[in-house]
């Protein structure tokens, strides 16, 4: 199913709220305070109660579908949250906070905070290993941020940030913002994230020489002599992921801070891992992000750096 802006969840507040409730509570509301199920929960009706308010008959606490999610304490309408989730999960190269600000009719500050909370919902929870017997995982690294020598100003800041990505052919990706590209830094990441029965494919960087001995096989290509494919040895899959990531960073977001780079990686990883080629359509991808919002909170002060600044 494709992205349909005429869907009532983007125009009708009750339909939007019911949409979130159906995704979070497919079998009826569950109290986020004590965990009791729908038979012990009462919907509070009447003019004095806002729509979507429930009360738990066990702990006597009230709640809405936003409670216990990244949307908690938000005054934004369900319609705008629904559209925010849809835009960020359906846009292959991302959506800037300025674009959300214009399309949703909210302030830029609110749009920026919303985007980061949705990225938090996209953060993966399943840390199962990539690869396995008979499977191949490609590993490569790239850098975010222009070189200092090419800048007219601020020649020393910000840093050129390193990103390592591990992509299973025909499967999922896992990306990490790393301090540097060395065997000492990358080895624990690869050992933890990739099953040892996997066929590892990299470029000819010496970083991977010793690491590769821990897997079923390790083959490389030498880009310095313009060798890009030799048999099944290539890194074209991971480089394809990098091309999407870079177009998003430089074409949509333009600048990503060192502090928040990991959040943008989670966003791009999520969309790649829930792509059409793996049988996930736009509607299902948005629903998965909404499910990922449960049990997570992200407040503005630490996100904006206000706590560090006040300290």
C-alpha positions as CSV (number, residue, x, y, z in Angstrom):
1,X,0.0,0.0,0.0
2,X,1.3,3.4,-0.9
3,X,1.3,6.8,0.8
4,X,-2.2,8.3,0.5
5,X,-2.5,11.9,1.8
6,X,-6.3,11.6,1.6
7,X,-6.4,8.9,4.3
8,X,-8.7,10.1,7.1
9,X,-5.9,9.5,9.7
10,X,-4.3,12.7,8.4
11,X,-7.5,14.9,8.5
12,X,-9.7,13.5,11.2
13,X,-8.4,13.6,14.8
14,X,-10.6,10.7,16.0
15,X,-9.5,8.5,13.1
16,X,-5.9,9.3,13.8
17,X,-6.1,8.5,17.5
18,X,-7.9,5.2,16.7
19,X,-5.1,4.4,14.2
20,X,-2.5,4.7,16.9
21,X,-4.6,2.7,19.3
22,X,-5.1,-0.1,16.8
23,X,-1.4,-0.4,16.2
24,X,-0.3,-0.2,19.9
25,X,-3.3,-2.2,21.3
26,X,-4.6,-4.6,18.7
27,X,-6.5,-6.6,21.4
28,X,-7.7,-3.5,23.4
29,X,-6.1,-1.0,25.7
30,X,-3.4,-2.0,28.2
31,X,-2.6,0.2,31.2
32,X,1.0,1.5,30.8
33,X,1.2,2.0,34.6
34,X,0.5,-1.5,35.9
35,X,0.0,-3.6,32.7
36,X,-3.5,-4.8,33.2
37,X,-5.5,-5.6,30.0
38,X,-8.6,-4.2,28.4
39,X,-11.2,-6.0,30.6
40,X,-9.9,-3.9,33.6
41,X,-9.8,-0.6,31.6
42,X,-12.6,1.9,31.2
43,X,-12.9,4.5,28.5
44,X,-13.7,7.9,30.1
45,X,-16.5,9.6,28.2
46,X,-18.3,12.9,28.5
47,X,-17.6,16.5,28.0
48,X,-15.2,16.8,30.9
49,X,-12.8,14.2,29.5
50,X,-10.7,14.5,26.4
51,X,-11.2,11.9,23.6
52,X,-9.1,8.8,24.0
53,X,-8.7,9.0,27.8
54,X,-8.8,5.7,29.7
55,X,-8.8,4.8,33.4
56,X,-7.3,1.6,34.8
57,X,-9.7,-0.1,37.3
58,X,-6.7,-1.8,39.0
59,X,-4.3,1.1,39.8
60,X,-6.9,3.9,39.2
61,X,-4.5,5.8,37.0
62,X,-5.6,7.5,33.7
63,X,-3.8,7.3,30.4
64,X,-3.9,7.8,26.7
65,X,-2.2,5.9,23.8
66,X,0.6,8.5,23.9
67,X,1.6,7.6,27.4
68,X,4.8,5.5,27.6
69,X,5.9,6.4,24.1
70,X,8.0,9.0,22.4
71,X,4.8,11.1,22.0
72,X,4.2,11.4,25.8
73,X,3.6,14.9,27.0
74,X,3.3,16.1,23.4
75,X,0.5,18.6,22.7
76,X,0.7,17.9,19.0
77,X,-2.5,16.4,17.5
78,X,-2.6,12.7,16.5
79,X,-3.1,13.8,12.9
80,X,0.2,15.6,12.9
81,X,2.0,12.7,14.6
82,X,0.5,10.3,12.0
83,X,1.7,12.5,9.1
84,X,5.1,12.9,10.7
85,X,5.6,9.2,11.1
86,X,4.4,8.6,7.5
87,X,6.6,11.2,6.0
88,X,9.8,10.1,7.7
89,X,9.2,6.4,7.1
90,X,8.2,6.8,3.4
91,X,10.8,9.3,2.3
92,X,13.8,7.3,1.1
93,X,16.3,10.0,1.7
94,X,14.7,11.6,4.8
95,X,12.7,14.7,5.5
96,X,14.3,17.8,7.0
97,X,12.8,19.5,10.1
98,X,12.2,22.6,7.9
99,X,10.1,20.5,5.6
100,X,8.1,19.1,8.5
101,X,7.7,22.6,9.8
102,X,6.2,23.8,6.5
103,X,4.0,20.7,5.8
104,X,2.6,20.3,9.3
105,X,2.2,23.9,10.2
106,X,4.3,23.7,13.4
107,X,7.3,25.6,14.6
108,X,10.8,24.6,13.4
109,X,11.8,23.8,17.0
110,X,8.7,21.5,17.4
111,X,9.4,19.9,14.0
112,X,13.1,19.3,15.0
113,X,12.1,17.7,18.3
114,X,9.4,15.6,16.6
115,X,11.9,14.3,14.0
116,X,14.3,13.2,16.7
117,X,11.6,11.4,18.6
118,X,10.5,9.5,15.5
119,X,14.2,8.6,15.0
120,X,14.2,7.3,18.5
121,X,11.2,5.1,17.6
122,X,13.2,3.8,14.6
123,X,16.1,2.8,16.7
124,X,16.5,-1.0,16.4
125,X,15.7,-3.3,19.3
126,X,16.6,-6.6,17.7
127,X,20.4,-7.0,18.0
128,X,20.5,-10.5,16.5
129,X,23.5,-11.3,14.4
130,X,23.7,-10.7,10.6
131,X,24.7,-13.4,8.2
132,X,25.1,-17.1,9.1
133,X,26.0,-20.3,7.2
134,X,26.1,-19.7,3.5
135,X,25.4,-16.0,3.8
136,X,27.6,-13.0,2.9
137,X,28.0,-9.8,4.8
138,X,29.9,-6.8,3.3
139,X,31.7,-4.3,5.5
140,X,32.9,-0.8,4.6
141,X,33.4,2.6,6.1
142,X,32.7,6.1,4.9
143,X,33.0,9.6,6.3
144,X,30.5,12.4,7.0
145,X,31.5,16.0,6.8
146,X,33.6,17.9,4.3
147,X,37.4,18.0,4.6
148,X,38.8,20.9,6.6
149,X,41.0,22.0,3.6
150,X,37.8,22.6,1.5
151,X,36.2,24.9,4.0
152,X,36.3,28.7,3.7
153,X,35.9,29.1,7.5
154,X,36.3,26.9,10.6
155,X,39.2,24.9,9.2
156,X,39.4,22.7,12.3
157,X,35.7,22.1,13.1
158,X,33.6,20.1,12.9
159,X,35.4,16.7,12.7
160,X,35.3,14.4,9.8
161,X,33.1,11.6,11.3
162,X,33.6,7.9,10.5
163,X,30.7,5.5,9.9
164,X,31.1,1.8,9.5
165,X,28.2,-0.2,8.0
166,X,27.7,-4.0,7.8
167,X,25.2,-5.1,5.1
168,X,24.0,-8.7,4.6
169,X,23.4,-9.3,0.9
170,X,19.6,-9.5,0.4
171,X,19.1,-8.6,4.0
172,X,19.6,-5.9,6.6
173,X,22.2,-3.3,7.5
174,X,23.7,-2.2,10.8
175,X,25.6,1.1,11.0
176,X,27.8,2.5,13.7
177,X,29.4,5.9,14.2
178,X,32.9,5.1,15.2
179,X,35.8,7.1,16.7
180,X,38.2,5.9,14.1
181,X,38.7,3.2,11.4
182,X,41.1,0.8,13.1
183,X,41.2,-2.9,13.7
184,X,40.9,-2.3,17.5
185,X,37.7,-0.2,17.0
186,X,36.0,-2.4,14.3
187,X,36.8,-5.9,15.6
188,X,34.4,-6.0,18.6
189,X,31.7,-4.5,16.4
190,X,32.1,-7.1,13.7
191,X,32.5,-10.0,16.1
192,X,29.3,-9.0,18.0
193,X,27.2,-8.2,14.9
194,X,28.2,-10.9,12.4
195,X,27.8,-14.7,12.9
196,X,31.2,-16.4,12.6
197,X,29.8,-18.8,9.9
198,X,29.4,-15.9,7.6
199,X,31.4,-15.1,4.4
200,X,33.0,-11.7,4.9
201,X,33.6,-9.3,2.0
202,X,35.6,-6.1,2.3
203,X,38.0,-3.9,0.5
204,X,41.7,-4.5,0.8
205,X,42.2,-2.3,3.8
206,X,44.6,-3.8,6.3
207,X,42.1,-3.1,9.0
208,X,40.2,-6.2,8.1
209,X,43.1,-8.6,7.5
210,X,43.2,-10.1,11.0
211,X,39.5,-9.6,11.7
212,X,38.6,-11.7,8.5
213,X,40.3,-14.8,9.9
214,X,37.4,-15.2,12.4
215,X,34.8,-15.9,9.7
216,X,34.0,-18.7,7.3
217,X,35.8,-16.9,4.5
218,X,37.2,-13.5,3.8
219,X,37.7,-12.1,0.3
220,X,38.7,-8.6,-0.7
221,X,38.8,-6.3,-3.7
222,X,41.5,-3.7,-4.3
223,X,39.9,-0.4,-5.1
224,X,43.3,1.3,-5.5
225,X,43.9,-0.5,-8.7
226,X,40.2,0.0,-9.8
227,X,39.2,-3.6,-9.0
228,X,35.6,-3.6,-7.9
229,X,34.4,-7.1,-8.5
230,X,36.2,-10.4,-8.5
231,X,33.9,-13.4,-8.5
232,X,31.6,-12.9,-5.5
233,X,34.1,-10.5,-3.9
234,X,32.8,-7.0,-3.9
235,X,31.4,-4.3,-1.7
236,X,28.8,-2.9,-4.1
237,X,25.9,-3.6,-1.7
238,X,27.2,-1.6,1.2
239,X,28.3,1.2,-1.2
240,X,24.8,1.3,-2.5
241,X,23.6,1.9,1.0
242,X,26.2,4.6,1.5
243,X,25.0,6.3,-1.7
244,X,21.4,6.6,-0.2
245,X,22.8,7.7,3.1
246,X,25.1,10.4,1.6
247,X,22.4,11.8,-0.7
248,X,20.1,12.2,2.4
249,X,22.8,13.8,4.5
250,X,24.1,16.2,1.9
251,X,20.9,16.7,-0.1
252,X,18.3,16.9,2.6
253,X,19.8,17.5,6.0
254,X,23.0,19.3,4.8
255,X,24.7,19.2,8.2
256,X,24.6,16.5,10.9
257,X,26.3,17.1,14.3
258,X,28.6,14.6,15.8
259,X,26.3,14.3,18.8
260,X,23.2,13.2,16.7
261,X,24.9,11.3,13.9
262,X,23.9,8.0,15.5
263,X,20.2,9.0,15.3
264,X,20.4,9.7,11.6
265,X,22.1,6.3,11.1
266,X,19.2,4.6,13.0
267,X,16.8,6.4,10.6
268,X,18.5,5.3,7.4
269,X,19.1,1.8,8.7
270,X,15.4,1.5,9.7
271,X,14.1,2.4,6.2
272,X,16.7,0.1,4.5
273,X,15.8,-2.8,6.8
274,X,12.1,-2.3,6.3
275,X,12.2,-1.7,2.5
276,X,9.9,-2.9,-0.3
277,X,12.5,-5.5,-1.4
278,X,12.0,-7.3,1.9
279,X,8.2,-7.2,1.6
280,X,7.5,-4.1,3.7
281,X,5.3,-1.4,2.2
282,X,4.9,2.2,3.2
283,X,1.9,1.6,5.5
284,X,3.6,-1.4,7.3
285,X,6.9,0.6,7.7
286,X,5.1,3.5,9.4
287,X,3.2,1.0,11.7
288,X,6.5,-0.6,12.7
289,X,7.9,2.8,13.6
290,X,4.8,3.6,15.7
291,X,5.2,0.2,17.5
292,X,8.9,1.1,18.1
293,X,7.7,4.3,19.9
294,X,6.4,2.3,22.8
295,X,8.6,2.1,25.9
296,X,10.8,5.0,24.8
297,X,11.2,8.6,25.9
298,X,13.3,11.4,24.6
299,X,13.1,14.8,26.3
300,X,14.1,18.1,24.9
301,X,16.9,19.2,27.3
302,X,19.4,16.3,26.8
303,X,18.5,16.1,23.1
304,X,19.2,19.8,22.6
305,X,22.3,19.8,24.8
306,X,20.7,22.2,27.2
307,X,21.7,20.1,30.2
308,X,25.4,20.2,29.2
309,X,25.2,23.9,28.5
310,X,23.6,24.6,31.9
311,X,26.2,22.5,33.6
